[in-house]
Amino acid sequence: METMYYIGLDVHKRTISYCVKGVSGRVYAEGSVPATRFELDRWMKTMPQPWTAAMEATVFTGWIYDHLRPHATALKVAHPLMLRAIAAAKKKNDRIDAKKICDCLRCDFLPECYMASTAIRERRRTLRYRNLLVRQMVQMKNKISMLLMEAGVCYNKQKLHKAGYFRELLATNPDINEGLCSLLRVCRETVVRLQRTESALVRSLERDSLLVERVERLMTIPAVGPITALTWALEVGEVQRFSSIKKAISYCGLCGAEKSSGSTVQRTPLSKQRNKHLQTTLIEAAKMAPRNSPELAMLYDKEKQKGNANRATLAVARKLVAYLMAVDRGQRNFQVVETSDCIAA
């Protein structure tokens, strides 16, 4: 029977520290290797076989994971927030971090996190870049409004960012001088360029063969448009990894954390341990959902009667998560089944 070797990797931008141990905990090798594909190939040739490795989730983890995965018996990624024992240690350096990750892997104490496939992560990168463009677009629109307010120019807020009204405003308003006019034109050109790029990215994802069927199914849910459907598909990855709706709601950041000690139970506001991209998208969709779905409108009104509109929005967002999971798991279009007591998906 072959002996399994366990490798802990502490990943950084320029170097990767490693520690190799056997089942008994004996250290076979440790050191560091430059964080390049060529050096990793050289390093893997020196490793004893067979081996399994673990690393902490960082911005650099993706390409390292893809490069090492074909050569490892198993490759795991640890949740950074669950590795607090490393951060809380009195003495901390890369060599010690690699050892502790190795020990967690060897003793089966590693807090493993989900690692999406390479194809999903590549498309997720595109969608998150689209989100960056939207934030920049909003910033530029706000800048246009601020420039006009600084100059004391009166304008129609609802029509400001429409091309025809904007051109007419620059041409006819006497309060806009030449210097301000040039700045406003630059801002407007930037907004238009960002809008075109954003639209092209969304179209490319909607037509992607890996996503097209799944996105079309998800869009049969009321109040779920292409952005919500794409965000769910790419951020969740495999929906089967959630064993219950409660776990999916927690992942989306639509519930608070719980702190219990003895008979004392304290519920906190929305937890920061969440997928922020899903949380933002679902809450925005929940704000528009009552306009598109009678069932969600009833749910919103029922929760709002308790006195808090924000809680009502969260209740609608949680219901959207339930709808999305039902459609995604069943791989069928959304249907409303009416019963005598409730309305369910």
N, C-alpha and C positions, 0 to 999 in steps of 0.2 A: 504494500500500500504506500503510495507516494505521500511524502510530507508536504503539507501546504505551507507556503511562506506568505507572511502578511506584511504589507508595505503601507506605511503612513506617509502621506505627502502634504507638505505645507507649501502652498502655492503662492507665488508672488509674481510681480511683473517681469523681473529679470532672472530670478533663480527659483528653483524648486528644491526644498530640503526634503530628504527622505530618510526613513528608518526601516530596515528589514529585520523582521523577527520570525522565529519559528513558533510552533505551537506551545512550547514550554516557556516562551518569553525570552529566549536567548537572542541577543543581537548578532546578526550575521553581517550587516553592513549599514553604514550611515554616512551621510555627507550631503552635498548639494550638487545640482546639475543646472547648467544654463537653460532657461525656459525657451528653447527652440526645438523644432521638430527634428532637426539633424542630431542635436545632442541627446534628445530623448531616445532616438533610435540606437545610438551608440550605448546609452545607459542600459536599455532593455536587454542588449546582448550579454551584459555582465550579470544579469539577475538570475538567481536560481529558479528552476521551474518545478512545479507550477506555482503561480503566485496570484494573490488577490490584493487589491489596493483600495485605499479610501482617501478622499481629499475633502476639504471644506469648500462649500459653495461660495465662489467669488466671481468677479467679472471675467476672470481669466479661465474659469473652470471648463467652459464649454469646449474649446478647441483641444485642450489637454485630454478631456474625457473622450472625445471622438478619436484622438490619436492613439490612446492607450487601450481603448476598449477591445479591439480585435486580438490583442496579445495577452489579455488577462483572463483568468478563469472567471473572475467576477470583479466588477469595478463599482464602487459605491460613492455617493456624494453625501456629506454630512450637513445637517442644518446648522448654520452658524450660531443662531440664538440658543441652540441646545448644547453647544460646546462651551458653556460658561465656566466650566471647571478649568479650562485652559486660560481664559482671560482673567480669572480670579486668582491664579497662582502667584505666589510671591516672586518667583523667578520665572521669567518668560523670555524665550528666544525661539528662533526657527527650529533649532535642533530638538529642543524639548517639546515644542508643539508637534513635530512629526512623530516623536516617540509616543505622545499621548494619543494621537489619532490612531497610531498603529495598535496601541493597547486596547483602545475602544473597539477597533475592528476585530482584533484577535479574541477578545472576550465577549463578542457579540453585544456590546453596549453602545454601538455607534447609532446616533439618532439620524437615521437615513432619511433623505428627502427625495421627492420625485424628480426624475430627470427625463424631460421630454425627448422625443426623437430628434435627430438632426434636422429633418425636414420641417418639423413643427417649429423648432427654435429659429430656423432661418426665416420662416414666414412671420413668426412673432417679432423678430427684429424689424421687419418691414413695417408691421402695424405700429410698433412703439415709435418708430421714426415718424410715422404719420401723426401720432399724437404730439410729438415735438413740434411738427410743422403747424398744427392747430394752435398750440400754445403761443408760438411766435406770431401767428396771424392775429390772434386776439390782442397781443401786446402792441402790434402795429396799429390796429384799429383804435385801441385806447390812446395811443400816441397821437393819432390824428385828432381825436376829440380834445385832447389836452392842448395841442397846439392852437386849435381854434378858440378854446376857452381862454388861453393866455392872451390872445389878441383881442378878446372881447367880441368875437364874431358870433352872431346868432345863426343857428342852423336847426334843421329838423332832425332830431335824433334817430327817428325810425327810418329816414330815407338817406342818411349820411353816407352809407357805404354802398349805395346803388350808383352804378357808373354814370347814368344820365344826370342825376341830381348833383353828384360830386363835380362833374364838369361844369354844370350851370353855376354852381356855387362859386367856383374859382373864377369864372368868367364875368360874373355880374356883381359880386359883392365888393363894395369899395373899401371895406375894412381889411381886405387881404392884400398885403403889399407883395412886391416881386420876390423878396427873400422868403417869406412865409409860403408863397405859392410854390416855389421850387421844392421846399421841404415836404409840402403836402403831396406833391406829385411823386416824389421819391417814395414816400410811405405807401401811396396808393399802388404804385407799380410793384412794390414788394408784396403787398397783400394779394394782388392778382397773380403774381408768380407763385406764391405759396399755395393759393387755391388750386391752381392748375396742377402743381406737383402732387398735392394731397389727393385730388380727384384721380389722378393717374395711378397712384399707389393703391387706392381702394379698388379701382377697377381691376387692376392686376391680381389682387387677392380674391376678388369675387369670381374671377374667371379661372382661378387655379384649379386644376383637376383634382388635387388632393382635398379641396375644401368645398367645391361648388355644390355637391349634393347635400353635405351636412349643413351648409349655410342656408340653402333653400328650405330645408326642413325646419330649421330654427326660426326662419322668418315667417313661417305660418302662424307663429304665436303673436297675438295682438300686442302692439307696442314694441315689438322686437324688430329693429331695422338691420341694415347690413353691418353697421359698426358694432352694435351689440352682439349680433350673431358671430361676427369675426372675432371679437374680443373673447367671447365665451369659448369658441372652438380652439383658439390658439393659446389662451392663457390656461385653460383647464387641461387641454391635451386629451388624455384618456379619461372619460367620465366614469368608467368602471372603478377607478381608484378611490372614489368616494362611496363608502358603504351606506351612507344615509344622507338625507337632505340636510340634517343639522351640521354635518361635517362640511358639506359644500357651502352652507351659509357662513360657517366660521371662516373658511378659506377666503370667501369673498369679503370678509370684514363687515358683515351686517349684523353682528351681535357684539356684546360687551364681554370683557374678561370676568372671570369669577375668582374671588379671593376668599377662601374659607379657612377658618381656624376654630376648632371646637364647635360650638353652637352658633358662632358668628359667621354670617354669609354676607359678603359685600359684592355687589355687581357694579362694575365700572362702565364708563362710556365706551364707545366703539373701540375695539382693540386695534393697536397699531401693528399687530402681527397678522398681516393680511396681504392679499394681492391687491395693491393699490390701483392697478389698471382696471381690474374687474369691479372693484368697489365704486370707483368714480363713474364708470360706464353704466352700471346697474342703477345707481342712484339717479343719474340723469334720465335714464329710460323710465324709472319709476315716477318721476315728476310728470312725464308726458303720458304715462300709461292710462290714467283715468279718462283721458279724452278719446282713447281708441278701443277701450274694452269696458262694457257695462259691468262685468263681474269685478274687475279691478277697481272701477269707480265705486261700486258698493262697498268693497273692502276699505277703500280710502276714506269714504264718508263714515263708516262705522268706527274706524280707528280715530278719525279726527274729532268725533263727538266726545272722545275721552279727554280732549283738550290740548293735543299737541300735534301740529301738522307734520313736524319732522318724524315723529314716531309713525305717523300714518304712511309717510313716504317709505320708511324702512320696512313696514309691513308689506307694502306693495312690492318692494324690491325682493323680499324673501319669497313672496309668491311667484315672482318671475323666475327665481332660482329653481323653485319646484317645477314650474312649467318647462324650463330649459332642460332639467335633468330627465324629466319624463319623456320628452321628445328625443333627446339624445340617446338615452338608454334603449328606448323602444324602437328607434330608427324608423319612426313614422311621423306623419304630419300631425299637427296639433288638432285636437278635437275636444269640444266641451261636452261633457256628459252630465246631463241634468238629472238629479235625484230629488226626492221629496224633501230632503233635509239640507243639502248643500250643493254647491256647484264645484266640480273638480275637474282636473285635466286628466 
